[in-house]
């Protein structure tokens, strides 16, 4: 599946342990990434400072569902199920 432009769920719901410009310690689950614009677009998309985990994310119906709201719920659920 293709990413839904302006969704932003993958920049909000999961925790990211790698450094992000403006967030040197990564970000906790449920916190909006500082690099996510008000239009829910990544400000550092395609740039070398974008974390590999972000670049490697592939949208999938099991993770993203059929709407941004569903994606937030599903990614949050996956985050809880895979937390150490």
N, C-alpha and C positions, 0 to 999 in steps of 0.2 A: 504494500500500500504506500501511497505517497503521503508525506507529512501534510497536515492541514495548516496552511499558512495562517499565522496569527493565533495558533492554538496555545503554545507556550507551556503546556502541561509538563513536558519533560524538563522544563527549566524552573518548575515550581515544586512538583510532588516529590521527586527523589532526592536523597542526599547525594552530594558530590564531594568525595574526599580529596580530590586534587585541587590545587590552587587555581583560582579564577582571577583574572585581573579585577582588583577591587575587593576580592574575597580571598585573601592569601591562605586561609585555612579551609577553603571549600565552603559548602553550605549545608545546613541541616535540611532534612525532609520537611516539606511544607513551606519553606521560606523561598521567596521570589529571588532569583538570581539578579544581581545588580546589573548584569549585562542584558537583561530582558527589557526591551523598550516598552513604552506604553501601548504600542500596537502589538505586543507579544511577539516581537521578532528579535532574534539574537543580534546584538550590536557587534559581535566579533565573529560572526559566521564567516567561514572561509579564511580567517586570519590565523597565523601560526600560534598565537597565544591562546586560542580556543582549546580547552582541555580535550585530550584524546577520547575520553569517555563520552563527551558531547558529540564530537565528530563521528564517533562510531555508532551512535544510537540510530537504529533503523525502525521506522514506524511499522507497527504490526497491529492488526485488528485485535489480537488478544491483549495487547498492552494499551492501545489507544482507543479502542471502542469505536463508536460512531459519532462522537461529539467531543468537544474540549472538556465539557463537564464530566463525561464518562471517563475520559482519559485521566483526569485528575484523580477520580475515584480508583480506577484500575491501577494506575502507577503507584498510588498511595498504598493500595492493597499489596502489590508486588513488593514494595519497599518493606512493609511490615513482615511479610512472609519470608523475606530473604535476609532480614536483619540478624546480625550476629549476636 
